[in-house]
Amino acid sequence: MNRPGAIPMPSESVVLTLARIASQVQATLVPKPGVDRERVSVQTARNDRRRAMESVLVLLDDPAVREYVAELERRGLLPLKR
């Protein structure tokens, strides 16, 4: 049982989904190294970012993740939304 004020333990599925989100964000935001990388048009880059954002939003919509994040919010452990 969790102590009052303690961070609740996430389920395995929540941890895996959050790891997928982190991986997707990293792949989207961190440029790939290498000079042999093919030149990418601005439109292609935008489309790649849009698809990555859609993937992140789908993962964030997972019911277990939403429930876990809501619990963290109830406990005041996440920053306030603006």
C-alpha positions as CSV (number, residue, x, y, z in Angstrom):
1,M,0.0,0.0,0.0
2,N,1.2,3.5,-0.8
3,R,2.0,5.9,2.0
4,P,0.1,9.2,2.0
5,G,1.9,11.7,-0.1
6,A,4.1,9.0,-1.7
7,I,4.4,8.7,-5.4
8,P,2.1,5.8,-6.5
9,M,3.7,2.8,-8.2
10,P,2.7,2.7,-11.9
11,S,1.7,-0.6,-13.5
12,E,4.0,-2.3,-16.0
13,S,1.8,-1.2,-18.9
14,V,2.0,2.5,-17.7
15,V,5.8,2.3,-17.5
16,L,6.1,0.7,-20.9
17,T,3.8,3.3,-22.4
18,L,5.7,6.2,-20.8
19,A,8.9,4.6,-22.1
20,R,7.4,4.5,-25.6
21,I,6.4,8.2,-25.3
22,A,9.9,9.1,-24.2
23,S,11.4,7.2,-27.1
24,Q,9.1,8.8,-29.6
25,V,9.8,12.3,-28.3
26,Q,13.6,11.7,-28.3
27,A,13.4,10.4,-31.9
28,T,11.5,13.4,-32.9
29,L,13.5,16.1,-31.2
30,V,17.0,14.8,-31.3
31,P,18.6,15.2,-34.8
32,K,20.2,12.1,-36.2
33,P,24.0,12.2,-36.4
34,G,25.9,11.6,-39.6
35,V,26.9,13.5,-42.7
36,D,25.6,10.8,-45.0
37,R,22.1,11.6,-44.0
38,E,19.9,12.4,-46.9
39,R,18.8,16.1,-47.2
40,V,15.3,16.3,-45.9
41,S,12.8,18.9,-47.1
42,V,11.0,21.1,-44.6
43,Q,7.7,19.5,-45.6
44,T,9.1,16.0,-44.9
45,A,10.4,17.1,-41.5
46,R,7.0,18.7,-40.7
47,N,5.2,15.5,-41.7
48,D,7.6,13.4,-39.6
49,R,7.0,15.6,-36.6
50,R,3.2,15.5,-37.1
51,R,3.2,11.7,-37.3
52,A,5.4,11.5,-34.2
53,M,3.1,13.9,-32.3
54,E,0.1,11.8,-33.3
55,S,1.8,8.7,-32.0
56,V,2.5,10.4,-28.7
57,L,-1.1,11.6,-28.4
58,V,-2.4,8.1,-29.0
59,L,0.0,6.7,-26.3
60,L,-1.1,9.5,-23.9
61,D,-4.7,8.5,-24.4
62,D,-4.1,5.1,-22.9
63,P,-6.6,4.7,-20.1
64,A,-4.0,3.3,-17.6
65,V,-1.7,6.3,-18.4
66,R,-4.5,8.8,-18.0
67,E,-5.5,7.3,-14.7
68,Y,-1.9,7.3,-13.4
69,V,-1.4,10.9,-14.5
70,A,-4.7,12.0,-12.9
71,E,-3.6,10.4,-9.6
72,L,-0.3,12.3,-9.8
73,E,-2.2,15.5,-10.4
74,R,-4.6,14.8,-7.5
75,R,-1.6,14.4,-5.3
76,G,-0.1,17.7,-6.5
77,L,3.0,15.9,-7.9
78,L,2.8,17.4,-11.4
79,P,3.1,21.0,-12.5
80,L,-0.1,22.9,-12.9
81,K,-1.4,23.1,-16.5
82,R,-1.4,26.5,-18.0
